[in-house]
Amino acid sequence: MEITVVQGDVTEIETDVLVVNLFEGATAPGGSTGAVDSALFGLITQLISDGEITGEESESVLIHTPNSAYPDFKPSRVLVVGLGPEESFDLNGVRRVSASVIRKLRLSGARQAATVVHGANDANSAGSDGAGSGGGRLIDPAAGAQAVAEGSLLGSYRFDKYKTVDSKRRPDIEGLAVIAPNSSKLGAIEAGVEKGIVYSLAETLARDLVNEPANKLSPADLAAVAEQVARDSGIGCTVLEEAEVSELGMGAYIGVAQGSDRPLKFIHMSYEGDPSNEGNNLWLVGKGITFDSGGISLKRGAGMGKMKGDMGGGASVIAAMQAISHLKPKLNVHAVCAATDNMPGASAQRPGDVVTAMNGMTIEVDNTDAEGRLTLADAIGYALSKGAARVVDVATLTGAARVALGDGVSPVFGNDDELVGAVLEASKSVGESMWRLPLDPVTKRQNSSRIADLKNTGGMGGGATTAAHFISDFAGDTPWVHIDVAATSMLDRTRGWTPAGATGVPTRSLIELAMTLGG
């Protein structure tokens, strides 16, 4: 779907469907909705009075506006969408509403549509679009336009490349025009839409990678995607082979990889946004298990197919680099992904084995299904060896994350309040919910080993926390944040702008973080 920006009167835009809005409880439309209502001789007001339009969030009413009945009105149809209560409407509301609109338009058979920026102050009225209150919500036009683009693009996402027959599939909307009511807002809305497209395309890439079946996405395939992103973006990309990571001493990573017959690939992408200041850097470290059987500690068969997505962290950091290279923050950003399968082959490591990480620490492998943290240990060790000043790792790490916070919020851990705060603020800005959990000294003791420096599991209690403690030992004193997306990387049902399947979380949060730190 192509998204463009047009300036003009909403009643004069030629399109299949014009999208306007209404806050819940409004008795008369304002802004662009009011202008449309006037052109339709008070039809929207009448529908409000009849109770057919209430303004409840994502409620939509499609009105046909034939030229024979409304000769001075150019759009063929009008979709009035509810924004919900005005006092609680925010950018996430814009994203949710925009996603619901796109799905409604797809069902309507429309190919071209135009939309106002929901909740932004409208030049056609003293109030906000659809508010009819005289005050209205003051959503920044640029931020609102970005949210419209994100909600529309991410809400229209489908992964159906392997479907050969789908008689129920409705065609996608080909074009969406975002309306700037006057020239004073044109630049801001254009900038917001462009940013929303860049953020959305990156998150779409992450979704595509997570949704790919494991037989179609090996470590080599993931590395090839990273190399293609780098070529297209003009940034650096180095892929290390097993002999090279062995020479670097990455025994924890190699231990995970040795049970698979598909070669490991260690991916390092680099963007130089501040080349004269090497210390001004951010390292994004993503877990890259392209399929996780659990190894010798084999997982249950039920639901194992979802383990094709155990590289969701790696997908998000690779995809984030695509956007970061385009947006060009004044910050040196690196992405690292230690990609491999975790399989129970004849050479697989065993429970009870001891491996040595790149930093020299020894690890007792208590459970081979706690493999992601082993790969992250060496990936972080590599980042520190290259002078990492800040590290953010992303991993589909623990089922305990879902137990702790459900599947709507990603737990966050860290050793640096400033960096943790920046991550949380970035996630809030883009609508990817996160919540900080503590790293307490009592839980940390659960990782103690009798025969090595530490073991890779801490027992049943506090699983997300013991996993974070394990990783923290390899981050040391370097400012570090860990985001566990095990419960948020994939969903079983559509939620807001996220269809069922891969979510792409936390790609947009990582992009926003880089833009904030490099602003």
C-alpha positions as CSV (number, residue, x, y, z in Angstrom):
1,M,0.0,0.0,0.0
2,E,1.4,3.4,-1.0
3,I,0.8,6.2,1.4
4,T,1.0,9.8,0.2
5,V,0.1,13.2,1.6
6,V,-2.4,15.6,-0.1
7,Q,-3.5,19.1,0.7
8,G,-7.0,20.2,0.2
9,D,-10.6,20.4,1.2
10,V,-11.9,16.9,2.2
11,T,-15.1,17.4,0.2
12,E,-13.1,17.9,-3.0
13,I,-10.8,14.9,-2.9
14,E,-11.6,12.2,-5.5
15,T,-11.3,8.8,-3.8
16,D,-13.2,5.6,-3.3
17,V,-13.6,6.2,0.4
18,L,-13.0,9.3,2.6
19,V,-12.3,8.5,6.2
20,V,-13.4,11.0,8.9
21,N,-14.1,10.5,12.6
22,L,-16.1,11.2,15.7
23,F,-15.4,11.1,19.4
24,E,-17.7,9.1,21.5
25,G,-20.6,11.1,22.9
26,A,-20.3,13.9,20.4
27,T,-23.8,15.3,19.4
28,A,-22.6,17.2,16.4
29,P,-19.6,16.7,14.2
30,G,-16.8,19.3,14.0
31,G,-13.6,19.7,12.0
32,S,-13.5,17.8,8.7
33,T,-16.3,15.6,9.8
34,G,-18.4,18.7,10.2
35,A,-17.5,19.9,6.7
36,V,-18.5,16.5,5.3
37,D,-21.7,16.6,7.2
38,S,-22.6,20.0,5.7
39,A,-21.9,18.7,2.2
40,L,-24.1,15.8,2.9
41,F,-27.0,18.0,4.1
42,G,-26.6,17.0,7.8
43,L,-26.7,13.2,7.1
44,I,-24.0,12.4,9.7
45,T,-25.8,14.5,12.3
46,Q,-29.0,12.6,11.6
47,L,-27.2,9.2,12.0
48,I,-25.8,10.4,15.3
49,S,-29.3,11.4,16.4
50,D,-30.7,8.0,15.3
51,G,-28.0,6.2,17.3
52,E,-26.4,4.6,14.3
53,I,-23.1,6.5,14.9
54,T,-22.0,6.6,18.5
55,G,-18.2,7.3,18.2
56,E,-17.2,4.2,20.1
57,E,-13.6,3.3,19.3
58,S,-13.2,1.6,15.9
59,E,-17.0,1.6,15.3
60,S,-17.4,2.4,11.6
61,V,-20.3,3.4,9.4
62,L,-19.9,3.4,5.6
63,I,-22.0,6.0,3.8
64,H,-22.5,5.9,0.0
65,T,-22.4,9.4,-1.5
66,P,-23.4,9.0,-5.2
67,N,-22.7,12.1,-7.3
68,S,-26.4,12.2,-8.4
69,A,-27.4,12.9,-4.8
70,Y,-24.4,15.0,-3.8
71,P,-23.0,16.7,-7.0
72,D,-20.6,18.9,-5.1
73,F,-19.1,16.1,-3.1
74,K,-16.2,14.2,-4.8
75,P,-15.5,11.1,-2.6
76,S,-17.6,8.1,-3.6
77,R,-18.1,6.9,-0.1
78,V,-17.5,8.2,3.5
79,L,-16.4,6.0,6.4
80,V,-17.1,7.6,9.8
81,V,-14.9,5.9,12.4
82,G,-15.3,6.2,16.1
83,L,-12.3,7.4,18.2
84,G,-13.7,6.5,21.6
85,P,-13.7,8.9,24.6
86,E,-12.0,12.2,23.8
87,E,-10.3,12.5,27.2
88,S,-8.4,9.2,26.8
89,F,-7.6,9.4,23.1
90,D,-3.8,9.2,22.3
91,L,-1.4,8.0,19.6
92,N,-2.1,4.4,20.4
93,G,-5.7,5.2,19.7
94,V,-4.7,6.6,16.3
95,R,-2.8,3.4,15.5
96,R,-5.7,1.1,16.6
97,V,-8.3,3.1,14.7
98,S,-6.2,3.3,11.6
99,A,-5.6,-0.4,11.6
100,S,-9.3,-1.1,12.0
101,V,-10.1,1.3,9.2
102,I,-7.7,-0.5,6.8
103,R,-9.3,-3.8,7.5
104,K,-12.8,-2.3,7.0
105,L,-11.7,-0.7,3.7
106,R,-10.3,-4.1,2.5
107,L,-13.7,-5.7,3.1
108,S,-15.4,-2.8,1.3
109,G,-13.5,-3.5,-1.9
110,A,-12.1,0.0,-2.1
111,R,-8.7,0.3,-3.8
112,Q,-8.0,4.0,-3.0
113,A,-8.8,5.9,0.2
114,A,-8.1,9.2,1.9
115,T,-8.0,9.9,5.6
116,V,-7.8,12.8,8.0
117,V,-5.1,12.7,10.8
118,H,-7.3,11.4,13.6
119,G,-7.3,13.7,16.6
120,A,-5.1,16.4,15.2
121,N,-6.2,20.0,15.4
122,D,-8.1,20.8,12.2
123,A,-8.0,24.1,10.4
124,N,-11.6,23.8,9.3
125,S,-12.9,24.0,12.9
126,A,-12.0,25.5,16.2
127,G,-12.0,22.0,17.6
128,S,-10.4,18.7,16.7
129,D,-11.5,16.4,13.9
130,G,-14.9,15.0,14.8
131,A,-14.9,16.3,18.4
132,G,-17.6,18.9,18.2
133,S,-16.5,20.2,21.5
134,G,-14.7,23.4,20.7
135,G,-11.6,22.2,22.5
136,G,-10.5,18.9,21.1
137,R,-7.5,16.8,21.6
138,L,-4.2,18.4,20.7
139,I,-2.3,15.6,19.0
140,D,0.7,16.8,17.3
141,P,0.1,16.6,13.5
142,A,3.5,15.0,12.7
143,A,3.1,12.4,15.5
144,G,-0.5,11.8,14.5
145,A,0.5,11.4,10.9
146,Q,3.2,8.9,11.8
147,A,0.7,6.9,13.9
148,V,-1.8,6.9,11.0
149,A,0.9,5.5,8.7
150,E,2.0,2.9,11.3
151,G,-1.5,1.8,12.1
152,S,-2.5,1.5,8.5
153,L,0.6,-0.3,7.3
154,L,1.0,-2.6,10.3
155,G,-2.7,-3.2,10.5
156,S,-2.9,-4.3,6.9
157,Y,0.0,-6.9,7.3
158,R,-0.6,-10.4,6.1
159,F,1.8,-13.3,5.8
160,D,0.3,-15.5,3.1
161,K,3.2,-16.1,0.7
162,Y,2.8,-19.8,0.9
163,K,-1.0,-19.9,0.3
164,T,-1.6,-21.0,-3.3
165,V,-5.4,-21.0,-3.0
166,D,-7.3,-18.5,-0.9
167,S,-10.8,-17.7,-2.3
168,K,-11.7,-15.5,0.7
169,R,-8.7,-13.2,0.3
170,R,-9.7,-9.6,-0.3
171,P,-7.3,-7.4,-2.2
172,D,-5.3,-4.9,-0.4
173,I,-5.8,-1.2,-0.5
174,E,-3.5,0.2,-3.2
175,G,-3.2,3.7,-2.0
176,L,-3.9,5.8,1.1
177,A,-3.8,9.6,1.0
178,V,-3.3,11.4,4.3
179,I,-5.0,14.8,4.2
180,A,-3.2,18.0,5.2
181,P,-6.0,20.6,5.7
182,N,-3.7,23.5,4.9
183,S,-0.2,24.4,3.9
184,S,0.9,25.3,7.5
185,K,0.6,21.6,8.4
186,L,1.7,20.0,5.2
187,G,5.4,19.8,6.1
188,A,4.8,18.3,9.5
189,I,2.3,15.7,8.1
190,E,4.7,14.8,5.3
191,A,7.5,14.2,7.8
192,G,5.3,12.2,10.1
193,V,4.1,10.0,7.3
194,E,7.6,9.4,6.0
195,K,8.8,8.4,9.5
196,G,5.8,6.1,10.0
197,I,6.6,4.4,6.7
198,V,10.2,3.8,7.6
199,Y,9.3,2.5,11.1
200,S,6.6,0.2,9.7
201,L,8.7,-1.2,6.9
202,A,11.3,-2.2,9.4
203,E,8.8,-3.9,11.7
204,T,7.2,-5.6,8.7
205,L,10.6,-7.1,7.8
206,A,11.0,-8.4,11.4
207,R,7.5,-9.9,11.2
208,D,8.3,-11.6,7.9
209,L,11.5,-13.1,9.3
210,V,9.7,-14.5,12.4
211,N,6.8,-15.9,10.4
212,E,9.1,-17.7,8.0
213,P,9.1,-21.5,8.5
214,A,12.4,-22.8,9.8
215,N,13.1,-24.9,6.7
216,K,13.0,-21.6,4.7
217,L,15.1,-19.6,7.2
218,S,18.4,-21.1,8.2
219,P,21.2,-19.2,10.0
220,A,22.7,-18.7,6.5
221,D,19.4,-17.3,5.2
222,L,19.2,-14.9,8.2
223,A,22.7,-13.7,7.5
224,A,21.9,-13.2,3.8
225,V,19.0,-11.0,4.8
226,A,21.3,-8.9,7.0
227,E,23.8,-8.6,4.2
228,Q,21.1,-7.5,1.8
229,V,19.8,-4.9,4.2
230,A,23.3,-3.6,4.6
231,R,23.9,-3.4,0.9
232,D,20.6,-1.6,0.3
233,S,21.3,0.8,3.2
234,G,25.0,1.5,2.6
235,I,26.1,0.2,6.0
236,G,28.7,-2.5,7.1
237,C,28.0,-6.1,7.6
238,T,30.4,-8.9,8.6
239,V,29.4,-12.6,9.0
240,L,31.8,-14.8,11.0
241,E,31.9,-18.5,10.4
242,E,32.4,-21.2,13.0
243,A,36.2,-21.3,12.7
244,E,36.4,-17.6,13.3
245,V,34.1,-17.6,16.4
246,S,36.0,-20.5,17.7
247,E,39.2,-18.6,17.4
248,L,37.5,-15.8,19.4
249,G,36.7,-18.3,22.2
250,M,32.9,-18.3,21.9
251,G,32.5,-21.7,23.5
252,A,29.0,-21.0,24.8
253,Y,27.7,-20.1,21.4
254,I,29.5,-23.1,19.7
255,G,28.1,-25.4,22.3
256,V,24.5,-24.6,21.3
257,A,25.3,-24.8,17.6
258,Q,27.1,-28.2,17.6
259,G,23.8,-30.2,17.6
260,S,22.7,-28.9,14.2
261,D,24.0,-29.7,10.8
262,R,23.2,-26.2,9.5
263,P,26.3,-24.0,10.0
264,L,26.2,-21.1,12.5
265,K,26.5,-17.6,11.3
266,F,27.6,-14.7,13.6
267,I,26.2,-11.5,12.1
268,H,27.6,-8.0,12.9
269,M,26.0,-5.0,11.2
270,S,27.4,-1.4,11.7
271,Y,26.1,2.1,11.1
272,E,28.5,5.0,11.6
273,G,26.4,8.0,12.5
274,D,29.2,9.7,14.5
275,P,32.4,8.4,13.1
276,S,34.6,10.9,14.8
277,N,33.4,9.8,18.2
278,E,33.6,6.0,18.4
279,G,32.5,6.0,22.1
280,N,29.1,7.4,21.1
281,N,27.7,4.0,20.3
282,L,24.7,1.6,20.9
283,W,25.0,-2.1,20.5
284,L,21.8,-4.0,19.7
285,V,22.2,-7.7,20.5
286,G,19.5,-10.1,19.2
287,K,18.9,-13.8,20.0
288,G,19.1,-15.7,16.7
289,I,17.9,-19.2,17.3
290,T,16.4,-20.1,13.9
291,F,14.8,-23.2,15.3
292,D,14.7,-24.3,18.9
293,S,13.9,-28.0,19.5
294,G,15.3,-27.7,23.1
295,G,18.3,-29.8,22.2
296,I,18.8,-32.9,24.3
297,S,16.4,-31.3,26.8
298,L,13.7,-31.7,24.1
299,K,10.6,-29.6,24.2
300,R,7.1,-31.0,24.1
301,G,5.8,-31.6,20.6
302,A,2.7,-29.5,21.1
303,G,3.4,-26.0,20.0
304,M,7.0,-26.7,19.0
305,G,6.3,-25.3,15.5
306,K,6.3,-21.8,17.0
307,M,9.9,-22.2,17.8
308,K,10.6,-21.1,14.2
309,G,10.3,-17.6,15.8
310,D,13.0,-18.0,18.4
311,M,15.1,-15.6,16.3
312,G,12.6,-12.8,17.0
313,G,15.3,-10.8,18.8
314,G,17.7,-11.2,16.0
315,A,15.0,-10.2,13.5
316,S,14.2,-7.1,15.4
317,V,17.8,-5.8,15.6
318,I,18.5,-6.5,11.9
319,A,15.2,-4.8,10.9
320,A,15.9,-1.8,13.2
321,M,19.2,-1.3,11.3
322,Q,17.3,-0.9,8.1
323,A,15.4,2.1,9.5
324,I,18.3,3.5,11.5
325,S,20.4,3.7,8.4
326,H,17.7,5.6,6.7
327,L,16.9,8.1,9.5
328,K,20.6,8.7,10.3
329,P,20.8,9.5,14.0
330,K,24.1,11.0,15.2
331,L,25.1,7.8,16.9
332,N,27.1,4.7,16.0
333,V,24.8,1.7,16.0
334,H,25.8,-1.9,15.8
335,A,23.6,-5.0,15.6
336,V,24.9,-8.4,16.6
337,C,23.1,-11.7,16.1
338,A,24.7,-15.1,17.0
339,A,22.5,-17.2,14.7
340,T,22.2,-21.0,15.0
341,D,19.7,-23.8,15.4
342,N,19.3,-25.7,18.7
343,M,19.0,-29.3,17.7
344,P,19.5,-32.7,19.4
345,G,21.9,-34.1,16.9
346,A,24.6,-36.7,17.6
347,S,27.1,-33.9,18.5
348,A,24.7,-31.9,20.6
349,Q,25.9,-30.7,24.0
350,R,24.5,-32.5,27.0
351,P,23.0,-31.4,30.3
352,G,25.9,-31.3,32.7
353,D,28.5,-30.2,30.1
354,V,30.7,-27.2,31.0
355,V,31.5,-24.6,28.3
356,T,33.7,-21.5,28.4
357,A,32.4,-18.2,27.1
358,M,34.4,-15.6,25.2
359,N,35.1,-13.6,28.4
360,G,36.6,-16.7,30.1
361,M,33.7,-17.5,32.4
362,T,32.7,-21.2,32.7
363,I,29.1,-22.3,32.5
364,E,27.5,-25.5,33.6
365,V,24.8,-26.4,31.0
366,D,22.0,-27.5,33.4
367,N,19.4,-27.5,30.6
368,T,20.1,-27.4,26.9
369,D,16.8,-25.6,26.3
370,A,18.2,-22.6,28.1
371,E,20.3,-22.0,25.0
372,G,19.5,-18.4,24.1
373,R,21.3,-16.9,27.0
374,L,24.4,-18.9,26.1
375,T,24.5,-17.3,22.6
376,L,23.8,-13.9,24.1
377,A,26.7,-14.3,26.5
378,D,29.2,-14.6,23.7
379,A,27.4,-12.0,21.5
380,I,27.7,-9.5,24.4
381,G,31.3,-10.5,25.0
382,Y,32.0,-9.7,21.4
383,A,30.3,-6.3,21.7
384,L,32.3,-5.4,24.8
385,S,35.5,-6.5,23.0
386,K,34.7,-4.0,20.3
387,G,34.2,-1.1,22.8
388,A,30.4,-1.2,23.4
389,A,29.3,1.8,25.5
390,R,25.7,0.8,25.8
391,V,24.1,-2.7,25.1
392,V,20.5,-3.6,24.6
393,D,19.8,-7.2,24.1
394,V,16.5,-8.6,22.8
395,A,15.5,-12.2,23.2
396,T,12.5,-14.6,23.1
397,L,14.1,-16.0,26.2
398,T,11.7,-17.3,28.8
399,G,8.2,-18.7,29.2
400,A,8.4,-17.1,32.6
401,A,8.0,-13.7,31.0
402,R,4.5,-14.7,30.0
403,V,3.7,-16.0,33.5
404,A,5.0,-12.7,35.0
405,L,3.3,-10.1,32.7
406,G,1.1,-12.0,30.2
407,D,1.4,-11.6,26.4
408,G,0.9,-7.8,26.2
409,V,3.9,-6.5,28.0
410,S,7.6,-7.3,27.7
411,P,9.7,-7.4,30.9
412,V,12.8,-5.2,30.9
413,F,15.8,-5.6,33.2
414,G,19.0,-3.5,33.3
415,N,21.9,-2.2,35.3
416,D,21.7,1.4,34.3
417,D,18.7,3.5,35.3
418,E,19.3,6.1,32.5
419,L,19.4,3.5,29.7
420,V,16.5,1.6,31.2
421,G,14.5,4.8,31.3
422,A,15.4,5.6,27.7
423,V,14.2,2.1,26.5
424,L,10.9,2.4,28.5
425,E,10.3,5.9,27.1
426,A,11.0,4.7,23.5
427,S,8.6,1.8,23.9
428,K,5.9,4.0,25.3
429,S,6.3,6.4,22.4
430,V,5.7,3.7,19.8
431,G,3.1,1.8,21.7
432,E,5.1,-1.4,22.5
433,S,4.4,-2.0,26.2
434,M,7.3,-2.8,28.5
435,W,7.7,-3.0,32.3
436,R,10.8,-3.0,34.4
437,L,11.4,-5.9,36.7
438,P,14.1,-6.0,39.4
439,L,17.5,-7.8,39.5
440,D,17.6,-8.8,43.1
441,P,20.5,-10.5,44.9
442,V,18.4,-13.3,46.3
443,T,17.2,-14.6,42.9
444,K,20.7,-14.2,41.5
445,R,22.0,-17.0,43.8
446,Q,19.8,-19.4,41.9
447,N,22.3,-19.4,39.0
448,S,25.1,-20.7,41.3
449,S,27.0,-23.8,40.1
450,R,29.0,-26.2,42.2
451,I,31.4,-27.0,39.4
452,A,31.5,-23.8,37.2
453,D,31.3,-20.1,37.6
454,L,27.5,-20.3,37.0
455,K,24.9,-22.5,35.5
456,N,22.5,-21.6,32.7
457,T,19.2,-22.1,34.7
458,G,18.0,-20.9,38.0
459,G,15.2,-23.3,38.6
460,M,11.4,-22.8,38.4
461,G,11.0,-19.6,40.4
462,G,11.6,-16.2,38.8
463,G,12.7,-17.7,35.5
464,A,12.7,-14.4,33.6
465,T,14.8,-12.8,36.4
466,T,17.4,-15.6,36.7
467,A,17.8,-15.5,32.9
468,A,18.4,-11.8,33.1
469,H,20.9,-12.2,36.0
470,F,22.8,-14.7,33.8
471,I,23.1,-12.3,31.0
472,S,24.0,-9.4,33.3
473,D,27.1,-11.3,34.4
474,F,28.4,-11.0,30.9
475,A,27.5,-7.3,30.5
476,G,29.4,-6.4,33.7
477,D,29.5,-2.7,34.4
478,T,28.7,-1.6,30.9
479,P,25.2,0.1,30.7
480,W,23.0,-2.8,29.6
481,V,19.3,-3.5,29.2
482,H,17.6,-6.9,28.5
483,I,14.2,-7.1,26.8
484,D,12.4,-10.5,27.0
485,V,10.0,-10.7,24.2
486,A,9.1,-14.4,24.5
487,A,5.4,-13.6,25.1
488,T,5.1,-10.5,22.9
489,S,7.0,-11.6,19.7
490,M,4.1,-13.7,18.5
491,L,0.3,-13.5,19.2
492,D,-2.5,-16.0,18.6
493,R,-5.0,-13.4,17.7
494,T,-5.3,-9.9,16.2
495,R,-4.7,-7.1,18.7
496,G,-4.9,-3.5,17.5
497,W,-2.4,-2.9,14.7
498,T,-0.9,-6.4,15.1
499,P,-2.5,-9.3,13.2
500,A,-2.1,-12.8,14.6
501,G,1.4,-14.2,14.2
502,A,4.6,-12.3,14.4
503,T,4.4,-8.8,15.9
504,G,7.8,-7.4,15.1
505,V,8.2,-6.2,18.7
506,P,10.4,-4.4,19.7
507,T,11.7,-3.2,16.3
508,R,10.1,0.3,16.5
509,S,11.2,0.7,20.1
510,L,14.8,0.1,19.1
511,I,14.6,2.6,16.2
512,E,13.0,5.2,18.5
513,L,15.8,4.5,21.1
514,A,18.5,5.1,18.6
515,M,16.8,8.3,17.4
516,T,16.5,9.6,20.9
517,L,20.1,8.8,21.9
518,G,21.4,10.2,18.6
519,G,19.1,13.2,18.5
